Amino acid sequence: MTRLATEFEVRKALPRVPPCSLWLKVCLAAALASTTACTKETSSTVSASAAPKPESAVTLPSPPQNASPETSPLPHIDAKRAFEYTREVTAFGPRYMGNENHKKLERYILDHLKGDQVEEDDFTADTVEGKFPVRNIIAKFPGTKDGIIVIMGHYDTNYPLRNIGYVGANDGGSSTAILLEFANQLRVAPGKKRDGYSIWLVWTDGEEAVKTWSDTDSLYGTRHLAEKWEKDGTLKQIKALMVMDMIGDADLNIDRNTNGTPWLLDLIYAAAERLGDQSHFYDRQGPIEDDHLPFFKRDVPSADVIDLDYGYNNVFHHTAQDTMDKLSPKSLQIVGDTIMETIHMLDQR
Ligand SMILES: [Zn+2]
């Protein structure tokens, strides 16, 4: 990860407001910036707010027709195992596109997906630092419903940081690991389909810039994949796309990345709320550039689940201090459970 726009708003000093107010604020800001994406949604939110509903219901999308999420069991990923994956991934050392450690990590990921339906999206990126091999790894878990939920996380680390002992425990490590744990959770008996949408997990490559973050020097893997999926019609089948990035920080504060689809951001919050974990979400809001962007720009409902406050003033981000001792299994638990619950809620729609 990742570029942060300057207008990022820290809300720590503000009193907590109901999600609806927060949401309206986002839409108003978007409207002021002459963005049309939110305008249509704003009017429906205002009318919903006028109805005497409980606060938590105000920002939820349409209620499920055929199930009651309020009574379904809460998900519980194996966070200790996910944390161990993070440790093993981090132990490979610097993992920039095409280096030996990166290749070892590719094999490590593929070893964990034995027996699953796996595809690779390989190409060569032509960058300001030369040509690099890029490999997105996609694991598909077929479902009974028509449509796909995509969950992504990058596994590369930064080429410019290759000589400083940078290991990216949180930035690259935690995202790789939580997707491996999601695969464990999503696996069903051979030949069977999961009850719900198909889920595609994507370990993305080349998320990081090779020199300085820009539109052309970043997101190599996902820019390629979005273009490919646009051409082959996959994008139209995607019901929701969620990116995991820097989600292992022991001091977990997931940002509301306003480069995202409001109803999906709200659904994630509602899932966290059901688990009692909402205090770790959306204390801050603002636009962040990350792997979801090439899809979000193509109108795929998208959300970036990221905590871009890694150490006070984000001091550990992209430094040799991004190490395992800053992370916590509890954070992987909170994010993992929230995303599994979000999948469950999406499946009901
Ligand atoms: Zn990064």
Boltz pocket constraint, residues with backbone or C-beta under 6 A from the ligand:
constraints:
  - pocket:
      binder: B
      contacts: [[A, 1], [A, 2], [A, 171], [A, 208], [A, 318]]
      max_distance: 6.0
